[in-house]
Amino acid sequence: MRGLWTITALVWICAAEVSPEEAALLRQAASQPESFIANRRVAQFYLGHSQVPAALPWLEKAAHLNPTDYDNGYDLALARLETKDLDGAEKHLREMLSRGDRSELHNLLGDIEEAKGNVNEAAREYETAARMDPSEKNLFDLGTDLLRHHAYRPALTLFQYAAPKYPQSARLQVGLGIALYSTADYADAVKALCAAVDLDRADTKALDFLGRMYDVAPELTAEVTRRLAHFVELYPNNPSANYYYALGLRKRNLTSGLNGTEKQVEALLRKAVTLAPDFADAHFQLGLLYSDENQTAAAAREFEETVRLKPDWKAAHYHLAQLYEQQGKAELSRKEFQVFRSLKEDR
């Protein structure tokens, strides 16, 4: 065994260009192949550099040398999960649980059961973890699992408990917002997502959900638009930020009869498609904007790009058929109406 691991470490050094730190750790492991610490340090180096497959054999070796070391055991189970060795990860984790019942082991076992498609087993493990230790992570993971499997009412109950318990957690507010939306409480859903954005301005996921809900609570449109505007200031080159802010402005104008921001809306949408040329939703909104302004040719180009990117977008085919008809392109209009009738309803 000693000779094998010495050769293995030397192969790692010679097989590719390595940093001085990596080379030193590998040499140490080669000279001390039966040292748990030496092997553990190599594993930690690779984990620290997000090289999980490279870390795995060193974690295995360290576990062989010291089977009861908790941190190495946990890292080994997680590495096996991330490298899709689900059975190996579960077996190792259950061995660890037989030595000591800990909430984070149940939480990780929930991840493994979820990855294996064992929905009920995963739910039980997440719930066990949360009952043993109602930490922010354990509660979030349980709530997310409930949402994932459409258990919206239990998820809402959990997030209504968890969010006040950890008032500085933006992701719990996001979970609360999604649960509220899923139970048709749209106004409170928007309020929760606004709170999430206020807690963490850098949380793009919170802004993404908020942007998608910009029109479900008309009385809060101004609040949503204000936060989207701030997000564009923070991340001017984020395509979604520009897109959702444009939609917020346009919705506000259409519902209140305001004018004067059409050019700003156009500029935001154009920036979104410049940053992400395959952003079909932004092309579609540009088509609607140009249609309202009677810019028929420009609108047609945007709807053409929309259906190129998403051929099954029924509404885009309908608008394109109408525009072709206005342009006197009867055959193209007929074909688009034919496609429109053949498609199922949009999302």
SVG drawing of the C-alpha trace seen along z (x, -y; Angstrom):
<svg xmlns="http://www.w3.org/2000/svg" viewBox="-56 -62 65 64">
<polyline fill="none" stroke="black" stroke-width="0.4" points="0.0,0.0 2.8,-2.4 4.5,-1.9 1.2,-2.3 0.4,-5.6 3.9,-6.9 3.7,-6.2 0.2,-7.7 1.3,-10.9 4.4,-11.2 2.1,-10.6 -0.1,-13.5 3.0,-15.7 4.3,-14.6 1.0,-14.3 0.3,-18.1 1.6,-21.5 1.0,-22.0 1.3,-25.0 4.2,-25.0 1.7,-24.5 0.1,-21.6 3.4,-20.0 4.6,-20.4 1.4,-18.7 1.8,-15.9 5.4,-15.3 4.5,-15.2 1.8,-12.7 4.3,-10.6 6.8,-10.6 4.2,-9.9 1.6,-7.7 0.2,-6.3 -0.3,-9.8 -3.9,-10.8 -3.0,-14.5 -0.9,-14.4 -3.6,-12.8 -6.3,-15.0 -4.3,-18.2 -4.1,-17.1 -7.9,-16.5 -8.6,-19.9 -6.4,-21.6 -8.5,-20.2 -11.8,-20.9 -10.7,-24.5 -10.1,-24.8 -13.4,-23.2 -11.7,-20.1 -13.9,-17.5 -13.0,-14.5 -9.3,-15.2 -10.0,-15.3 -12.0,-12.1 -9.1,-9.5 -7.3,-11.5 -10.5,-11.6 -10.9,-7.9 -7.3,-7.3 -7.7,-9.5 -11.0,-7.7 -9.2,-4.4 -6.5,-5.7 -8.9,-7.3 -12.5,-6.0 -13.9,-8.0 -12.7,-11.5 -16.0,-13.4 -14.9,-16.2 -13.2,-14.0 -16.2,-11.6 -18.6,-14.4 -16.5,-15.7 -16.2,-12.2 -20.0,-11.7 -20.5,-15.1 -17.8,-14.4 -19.4,-11.1 -22.7,-12.8 -21.2,-15.5 -19.5,-12.8 -22.8,-10.9 -21.7,-7.9 -25.1,-8.0 -25.0,-4.5 -21.5,-5.0 -22.5,-8.3 -25.5,-6.9 -23.7,-3.9 -20.9,-6.0 -23.4,-8.5 -25.4,-5.8 -22.2,-4.4 -21.5,-7.9 -25.0,-8.1 -24.5,-4.8 -21.7,-6.4 -23.5,-9.6 -26.9,-11.1 -26.4,-14.7 -28.8,-17.0 -26.4,-17.9 -25.9,-14.2 -29.7,-13.8 -29.8,-17.0 -27.1,-15.6 -28.8,-12.3 -31.9,-14.2 -29.9,-15.6 -28.8,-12.0 -32.3,-10.6 -33.5,-13.5 -30.8,-12.8 -31.9,-9.2 -35.5,-10.1 -36.7,-8.9 -39.0,-11.8 -40.6,-10.5 -37.3,-9.4 -35.7,-12.8 -38.6,-14.6 -38.3,-12.6 -34.5,-13.3 -35.0,-17.0 -37.7,-17.1 -35.6,-15.1 -32.7,-17.5 -35.0,-20.6 -36.5,-19.1 -33.1,-18.2 -31.8,-21.6 -34.1,-24.3 -31.2,-26.2 -31.6,-28.6 -30.1,-26.1 -32.2,-23.1 -35.4,-25.1 -34.6,-26.5 -33.8,-23.0 -37.0,-21.5 -39.1,-24.4 -37.4,-24.2 -38.1,-20.4 -41.7,-21.0 -42.0,-23.6 -40.2,-21.4 -42.8,-18.7 -45.8,-21.2 -46.6,-20.9 -47.4,-24.6 -49.5,-24.8 -46.9,-23.0 -44.2,-25.0 -46.0,-28.2 -46.5,-27.2 -42.8,-26.4 -41.6,-29.7 -44.0,-31.7 -42.3,-30.2 -38.7,-30.4 -38.7,-33.9 -39.4,-35.7 -37.0,-33.4 -34.2,-34.5 -35.2,-38.0 -31.9,-38.7 -32.2,-35.7 -33.0,-36.9 -33.4,-33.3 -36.1,-32.5 -38.0,-35.6 -37.7,-34.4 -39.1,-31.0 -41.9,-32.8 -42.7,-34.8 -42.8,-31.7 -45.0,-29.9 -47.4,-32.8 -47.5,-33.2 -48.2,-29.4 -51.1,-29.7 -52.5,-32.7 -51.6,-35.4 -50.1,-37.6 -49.8,-40.9 -48.1,-39.4 -45.8,-37.4 -44.6,-40.6 -44.1,-42.2 -42.0,-39.2 -39.8,-39.4 -39.4,-43.1 -38.2,-42.4 -35.7,-39.8 -34.3,-42.4 -34.0,-44.9 -32.1,-42.4 -29.6,-41.4 -29.4,-43.7 -26.9,-41.3 -29.4,-38.4 -30.2,-38.0 -32.6,-35.2 -34.8,-37.4 -34.9,-40.0 -35.6,-37.4 -38.7,-36.1 -39.8,-39.7 -39.4,-40.6 -41.6,-37.7 -44.3,-38.8 -44.3,-42.5 -47.9,-42.4 -49.6,-40.2 -50.2,-42.9 -51.0,-46.2 -51.1,-48.2 -47.4,-47.4 -46.2,-48.1 -44.4,-51.3 -42.6,-49.5 -41.5,-46.7 -40.3,-49.1 -38.3,-51.1 -36.4,-48.0 -35.8,-46.9 -34.5,-50.3 -32.0,-50.1 -30.9,-46.6 -30.2,-48.0 -28.0,-50.6 -26.1,-47.9 -25.8,-45.5 -26.1,-47.5 -24.9,-44.6 -27.4,-42.0 -29.8,-41.2 -32.6,-40.2 -32.3,-43.3 -32.7,-45.5 -35.6,-43.3 -37.6,-43.3 -37.1,-47.0 -38.3,-47.7 -41.4,-45.6 -42.1,-47.4 -41.9,-50.8 -44.1,-49.6 -46.7,-48.1 -46.8,-51.3 -47.3,-53.4 -50.0,-51.1 -52.0,-50.9 -51.8,-54.6 -51.8,-56.2 -48.4,-57.8 -46.2,-58.6 -42.6,-59.7 -40.6,-56.6 -41.1,-54.6 -37.6,-55.4 -36.2,-54.3 -38.2,-51.1 -36.9,-50.5 -33.3,-51.3 -33.5,-48.8 -34.9,-46.0 -32.4,-46.7 -29.6,-46.5 -31.1,-43.2 -31.0,-41.6 -27.5,-43.1 -26.2,-41.5 -28.1,-38.2 -29.0,-37.9 -31.0,-34.7 -33.3,-36.4 -36.5,-35.6 -38.8,-37.2 -37.0,-40.6 -37.4,-40.3 -41.1,-39.6 -41.6,-42.6 -39.7,-44.8 -42.2,-43.5 -45.1,-44.5 -43.6,-47.9 -42.9,-48.6 -46.4,-47.3 -48.0,-49.9 -45.9,-52.6 -47.0,-51.4 -43.4,-50.6 -44.6,-47.6 -41.3,-46.6 -39.3,-46.8 -42.1,-44.9 -42.1,-42.1 -38.3,-41.7 -38.5,-41.2 -41.3,-38.7 -39.4,-36.9 -36.5,-36.6 -38.8,-35.5 -40.2,-32.6 -36.7,-31.7 -35.5,-31.3 -38.8,-29.8 -40.7,-28.2 -43.6,-27.1 -44.4,-30.6 -48.0,-30.8 -48.6,-34.5 -45.5,-35.6 -46.8,-33.7 -50.2,-35.4 -48.7,-38.9 -46.4,-38.1 -49.3,-36.9 -51.1,-40.2 -48.1,-42.3 -47.5,-40.4 -51.2,-41.0 -50.7,-44.7 -47.6,-44.7 -49.5,-43.0 -47.6,-39.7 -50.6,-37.5 -48.8,-34.2 -46.5,-34.8 -49.5,-35.8 -51.4,-32.7 -48.5,-30.5 -48.1,-32.2 -51.8,-31.9 -51.6,-28.2 -48.7,-27.7 -50.6,-29.7 -53.6,-27.4 -51.5,-24.3 -49.8,-25.2 -51.0,-24.6 -51.6,-27.5 -48.5,-29.4 -47.0,-29.1"/>
</svg>
